[in-house]
Amino acid sequence: MMARVLLKSLEIAFRRLTMNVLRLFFRRRTRILPGGYDFSNAKFLFVRQDMIGDVLVSTPLFALTKERYPRSTVDVLLSSKNAFVLENDHHVRHRWVYDKRLRATVNLIRNIRREQYDFVIDLMDNPSATSTILCLLSRARWAVGIEKENAFAYDIRVPLRSRKEVHIVERIAEILKPFGITASPSKLAARYSCKPESRAMARQFLGKTVQPPKEIVGINISAGSARSDSETRFAEARRARREVRFWGVENFRAFIERTHLSHPQCVCVLLCRPDERTKAEAIAKGNTNAVVGPVTATFDEFAALVEQCMILVTPDTSAVHLASAFHIPAVVLYVQSNKDLRIWDPYGVDHESLVADVDDVKTIPVEDVVSAFARLYHRTHSS
């Protein structure tokens, strides 16, 4: 807990210092787009360099832009942590990858500037020093972003809707309005397409291990990506953050046993990162109603397994937004450190959200999760 608090304090202090320095030397004045501006051949660069889930909730924006302006160019600036999410997205022409190394960053900025983008669009709805710098150095004609602490970096600013009341998808969708794009909620669900070979892998595995007419309940036990100590300065704090979102071996075992008693027609398929397979095997041990999923080499293979589920049970992680993309009902376990911020619940799909009273999902009772699953199962089978 102390490590998490220290990490957050350091991140906030560094961000504020960076923002103050940037504000002194760089400032773009607020400008209004000329009336009748033609976006049909515009070049858009979206900046989304943070996590996997952040990219997934942004996918409808890329699609809506390309659908409204088919001749436009939609490129996205990502990071090595999330670039693979858009491998199969046909709306995106090019994926730029930011990886923090100085020489690589200099080359990245140089190549981006050569593109002469019309618009650089910061999709962050909280201040980010990285996205601020990338926007300022992009040399795009117009910088667009949400009104917040780093708004000095934008020419065009859109209102920041309530971070407590409004879903993240609807908040960032505001950024399309200057381009004449207003989307209905039905158009804002995440989008993701699996590769045919990943789908084939998932179907082959499940075809061998799950006998019809059994219904597949996916249970994702992992939260967050695995990174080695060399990849982060705060490895211990990152691991601690993942651990508080792990529900616990005994909790998962009890849930599977209780679910089998009430819903014998269901089989639970355990999904996890390769480094957490031992936990999955401990959960499944001695339980004939649980199957440990195959080792997945890529995010796409993991997504293909999620796609085959009837219902997904998962902690707050990117799997939540895959459920939205595939229209799969979900039971989601949340840690909500800041009660003034809305949880990132599944958008556009039936779900049950369970929020821990403290910063540890292990405190969510098994009975609550079993009841949430039963309610969701009933709704999905009675509609």
C-alpha positions in Angstrom: 0.0 0.0 0.0 2.8 2.4 0.9 4.6 1.7 -2.4 1.4 2.5 -4.3 0.9 5.8 -2.4 4.6 6.8 -3.0 4.4 5.9 -6.7 1.2 8.0 -7.1 2.7 11.0 -5.2 5.9 10.9 -7.3 3.9 10.7 -10.5 1.7 13.7 -9.6 4.7 15.8 -8.4 6.7 15.1 -11.6 3.6 15.8 -13.8 2.9 19.1 -12.1 6.6 20.2 -12.4 6.7 19.2 -16.1 3.4 21.0 -16.8 4.6 24.2 -15.2 7.9 24.2 -17.2 6.0 23.5 -20.4 3.5 26.3 -19.7 6.3 28.8 -19.4 7.9 28.0 -22.7 5.1 26.6 -24.9 1.6 27.9 -25.2 -0.8 27.6 -28.1 -3.5 30.1 -28.3 -7.2 29.1 -28.5 -8.3 29.2 -32.1 -11.7 28.5 -33.8 -11.8 26.4 -36.9 -12.9 28.4 -40.0 -16.5 27.9 -40.9 -17.1 25.2 -43.5 -13.7 23.6 -42.9 -13.3 20.6 -45.2 -12.2 17.5 -43.2 -12.7 15.0 -46.1 -9.0 14.7 -46.8 -7.6 15.7 -43.4 -4.7 13.9 -41.7 -5.6 13.0 -38.1 -3.0 11.8 -35.5 -4.6 10.5 -32.3 -2.4 10.2 -29.2 -3.1 7.2 -27.0 0.2 6.1 -25.5 -1.0 4.7 -22.1 -2.5 1.3 -21.4 -4.4 -1.5 -23.3 -7.8 -0.6 -22.0 -7.3 3.1 -22.9 -6.8 2.1 -26.5 -9.8 -0.2 -26.6 -12.2 2.5 -25.3 -10.8 4.8 -28.0 -11.4 2.4 -31.0 -14.9 3.7 -31.7 -13.4 7.2 -32.3 -11.0 5.9 -35.0 -13.9 4.1 -36.7 -16.3 7.0 -36.5 -13.7 9.4 -38.0 -12.9 7.1 -40.9 -16.6 6.3 -41.5 -17.5 10.0 -41.6 -14.5 10.9 -43.7 -13.5 7.9 -45.8 -10.7 9.7 -47.6 -9.1 11.0 -44.4 -6.0 9.6 -42.8 -6.3 8.2 -39.3 -3.0 7.4 -37.6 -2.4 6.7 -33.9 0.5 7.3 -31.6 0.8 4.4 -29.2 3.4 2.9 -26.9 5.2 -0.5 -26.8 2.7 -1.4 -24.1 -0.4 -1.2 -26.3 0.5 -0.9 -30.0 -0.5 -4.5 -30.6 -4.1 -3.7 -29.8 -4.6 -2.0 -33.2 -2.8 -4.6 -35.3 -6.1 -5.7 -36.8 -7.9 -2.3 -37.0 -8.5 -1.5 -40.6 -9.5 2.1 -39.8 -5.9 3.0 -38.8 -3.4 3.6 -41.5 -0.2 3.7 -39.3 0.7 3.0 -35.7 3.5 5.1 -34.4 5.2 3.6 -31.3 6.7 5.7 -28.5 9.1 3.7 -26.3 10.8 6.3 -24.1 14.3 5.9 -25.4 15.8 9.2 -26.3 17.2 8.4 -29.7 14.0 6.5 -30.7 11.9 9.4 -29.5 13.9 11.9 -31.5 13.4 9.8 -34.6 9.8 9.3 -33.9 9.1 13.1 -33.5 11.1 13.8 -36.7 9.0 11.3 -38.7 5.7 12.5 -37.3 6.6 16.1 -38.2 7.4 15.0 -41.8 3.8 13.8 -42.1 2.4 17.3 -41.7 -0.7 16.3 -39.9 -3.7 18.6 -39.9 -4.8 17.6 -36.4 -3.1 16.0 -33.4 -5.7 14.8 -30.9 -4.9 14.1 -27.3 -7.3 11.5 -26.1 -6.3 11.7 -22.4 -9.0 13.2 -20.1 -6.5 13.6 -17.3 -3.2 15.6 -17.7 -0.3 13.7 -19.2 3.2 15.2 -19.5 4.0 12.7 -22.2 1.0 13.4 -24.4 1.5 17.1 -23.9 5.1 17.0 -25.1 4.1 14.8 -28.1 1.3 17.2 -29.1 3.5 20.3 -28.8 6.3 18.7 -30.9 4.1 17.1 -33.6 4.0 20.3 -35.7 0.3 19.6 -36.5 -1.6 22.6 -37.8 -4.2 22.2 -35.0 -3.9 20.5 -31.6 -7.1 19.3 -30.0 -7.8 18.2 -26.5 -10.1 18.1 -23.5 -10.1 21.2 -21.2 -7.8 20.3 -18.2 -4.5 21.3 -16.7 -2.5 21.0 -19.9 -5.0 22.8 -22.1 -2.3 25.4 -22.9 -1.0 22.8 -25.4 -4.2 22.9 -27.5 -5.6 25.2 -30.1 -9.1 23.7 -29.9 -10.5 22.6 -26.5 -13.6 20.6 -25.7 -15.4 20.5 -22.4 -14.4 18.0 -19.8 -17.6 16.2 -18.8 -18.0 14.9 -15.3 -15.4 12.2 -14.5 -17.8 11.0 -11.7 -21.0 10.8 -13.7 -20.1 10.3 -17.3 -18.6 7.1 -18.8 -15.0 7.4 -20.1 -16.2 6.5 -23.6 -18.7 9.4 -23.7 -16.2 11.8 -22.2 -13.6 11.3 -24.9 -16.2 11.2 -27.6 -16.6 14.9 -27.1 -13.3 15.4 -28.9 -14.9 14.4 -32.2 -17.5 17.3 -32.1 -15.1 19.9 -33.6 -15.0 17.7 -36.7 -18.8 17.5 -37.0 -19.1 14.0 -35.5 -21.7 13.4 -32.8 -22.1 9.7 -32.1 -25.1 8.0 -30.5 -24.3 5.6 -27.6 -24.9 2.6 -29.9 -21.9 3.6 -31.9 -19.5 4.0 -28.9 -18.8 0.5 -27.9 -15.3 -0.7 -28.2 -14.3 -2.5 -31.4 -11.9 -5.4 -31.8 -11.4 -8.0 -34.5 -9.4 -11.2 -33.9 -7.1 -12.8 -36.4 -8.5 -15.9 -38.1 -5.7 -18.0 -36.7 -6.4 -16.8 -33.2 -10.1 -17.7 -33.5 -9.1 -21.1 -34.9 -6.9 -21.7 -31.9 -9.6 -20.7 -29.4 -12.3 -22.8 -31.1 -10.0 -25.9 -31.4 -9.1 -25.7 -27.7 -12.6 -25.2 -26.5 -13.9 -27.8 -28.9 -11.7 -30.4 -27.3 -12.2 -29.4 -23.7 -15.8 -28.2 -23.5 -18.5 -30.7 -24.4 -21.8 -29.3 -25.9 -24.3 -28.1 -24.7 -22.1 -26.8 -21.9 -22.0 -23.0 -21.7 -18.6 -21.3 -21.4 -18.1 -18.9 -18.4 -14.7 -17.2 -18.9 -12.9 -16.4 -15.6 -10.0 -14.0 -16.2 -7.9 -14.1 -13.0 -5.2 -11.6 -14.2 -5.2 -7.9 -13.9 -2.6 -5.8 -15.7 0.3 -6.8 -18.0 3.4 -8.5 -16.8 6.6 -6.4 -17.1 10.1 -7.2 -15.8 11.9 -5.1 -13.3 14.1 -3.7 -16.0 11.0 -2.3 -17.8 9.8 -0.1 -14.9 11.4 2.0 -12.2 8.6 1.1 -9.8 8.3 -2.7 -10.4 7.3 -3.5 -6.8 4.6 -0.9 -6.8 3.2 -2.1 -10.1 3.1 -5.7 -8.8 1.4 -4.5 -5.7 -1.3 -2.8 -7.8 -1.9 -6.1 -9.7 -2.0 -8.1 -6.5 -4.9 -6.0 -5.0 -6.9 -6.8 -8.1 -6.4 -10.5 -7.8 -9.4 -12.0 -6.1 -7.5 -14.9 -4.6 -7.3 -18.7 -5.2 -9.8 -19.7 -2.5 -12.3 -17.1 -3.6 -12.2 -18.3 -7.2 -12.4 -21.9 -6.2 -15.5 -21.2 -4.0 -17.1 -19.3 -6.8 -16.6 -22.1 -9.3 -18.0 -24.7 -6.8 -21.0 -22.6 -6.0 -21.7 -21.8 -9.7 -21.5 -25.5 -10.5 -24.2 -26.3 -8.0 -26.6 -23.6 -9.2 -25.7 -23.7 -12.9 -24.4 -27.2 -13.8 -24.8 -26.5 -17.5 -21.9 -24.0 -17.2 -18.2 -24.8 -17.4 -15.6 -22.3 -16.2 -12.6 -21.6 -18.4 -9.7 -20.0 -16.5 -7.9 -17.3 -18.5 -4.6 -15.8 -17.3 -1.2 -14.4 -18.2 1.4 -17.0 -18.7 3.2 -16.0 -15.5 0.1 -16.7 -13.5 -0.7 -20.1 -14.8 0.3 -21.7 -11.5 -2.5 -19.8 -9.8 -5.0 -20.9 -12.4 -3.9 -24.5 -11.9 -4.4 -24.2 -8.2 -7.9 -22.8 -8.7 -8.8 -25.6 -11.0 -7.2 -28.4 -9.0 -9.8 -31.1 -8.1 -12.6 -29.2 -9.7 -14.2 -31.0 -12.6 -16.1 -27.9 -13.6 -13.0 -25.8 -14.3 -10.6 -25.9 -17.2 -7.4 -24.0 -17.4 -7.2 -22.2 -20.7 -4.3 -22.6 -23.1 -1.1 -20.5 -22.8 -1.6 -17.4 -25.0 1.4 -16.0 -26.8 -0.4 -12.8 -27.8 -3.1 -10.4 -26.7 -5.0 -11.5 -29.9 -5.1 -15.1 -28.7 -6.4 -14.0 -25.3 -9.1 -11.9 -27.0 -10.1 -14.8 -29.2 -10.8 -16.9 -26.0 -12.8 -14.1 -24.5 -14.8 -13.9 -27.7 -16.0 -17.5 -27.2 -17.4 -16.9 -23.7 -21.1 -16.7 -22.8 -20.4 -14.6 -19.7 -17.0 -13.2 -18.5 -16.0 -12.8 -14.9 -13.0 -10.5 -14.5 -11.2 -7.9 -12.4 -10.9 -4.3 -13.8 -8.6 -4.8 -16.8 -8.6 -4.7 -20.6 -10.8 -7.8 -20.7 -13.7 -5.5 -19.5 -13.5 -3.6 -22.8 -13.1 -6.8 -24.9 -16.4 -7.9 -23.4 -17.9 -4.6 -24.7 -16.4 -5.2 -28.1 -17.8 -8.7 -28.3 -21.1 -7.9 -26.7 -20.4 -10.4 -23.9 -22.2 -9.8 -20.5 -19.6 -9.4 -17.7 -19.3 -9.5 -13.9 -16.5 -7.1 -13.0 -14.6 -6.7 -9.7 -13.3 -3.2 -9.1 -10.9 -1.4 -6.8 -12.0 2.2 -6.7 -9.3 4.2 -5.0 -10.8 7.5 -5.8 -14.6 7.6 -5.2 -14.9 10.8 -7.2 -14.0 9.0 -10.4 -16.4 6.7 -12.2 -15.3 3.1 -12.7 -14.6 2.0 -16.3 -17.5 -0.3 -16.5 -18.4 -2.2 -19.7 -20.1 0.1 -22.2 -23.1 -1.0 -24.2 -23.4 -4.5 -22.7 -25.3 -5.9 -19.8 -23.1 -6.3 -16.7 -22.8 -6.5 -13.0 -20.2 -4.3 -11.3 -18.9 -5.0 -7.8 -16.7 -2.5 -6.0 -14.5 -3.3 -3.1 -14.9 -1.1 0.0 -11.1 -0.9 0.4 -8.3 -1.2 -2.1 -8.3 -4.9 -2.4 -10.8 -7.0 -4.5 -10.2 -9.9 -2.1 -12.6 -8.2 0.3 -15.5 -8.7 -2.2 -17.5 -11.6 -0.7 -17.9 -14.8 -2.8 -21.6 -14.6 -2.1 -21.9 -11.2 -3.8 -20.1 -12.5 -6.9 -22.2 -15.6 -7.1 -25.4 -13.5 -6.7 -24.2 -11.1 -9.4 -23.5 -14.0 -11.8 -26.9 -15.5 -11.1 -28.7 -12.2 -11.8 -26.7 -11.6 -15.0 -27.3 -15.2 -16.2 -31.0 -14.9 -15.6 -31.2 -11.6 -17.6 -29.3 -12.9 -20.5 -31.4 -16.1 -20.7 -34.8 -14.5 -20.2 -34.4 -11.7 -22.8 
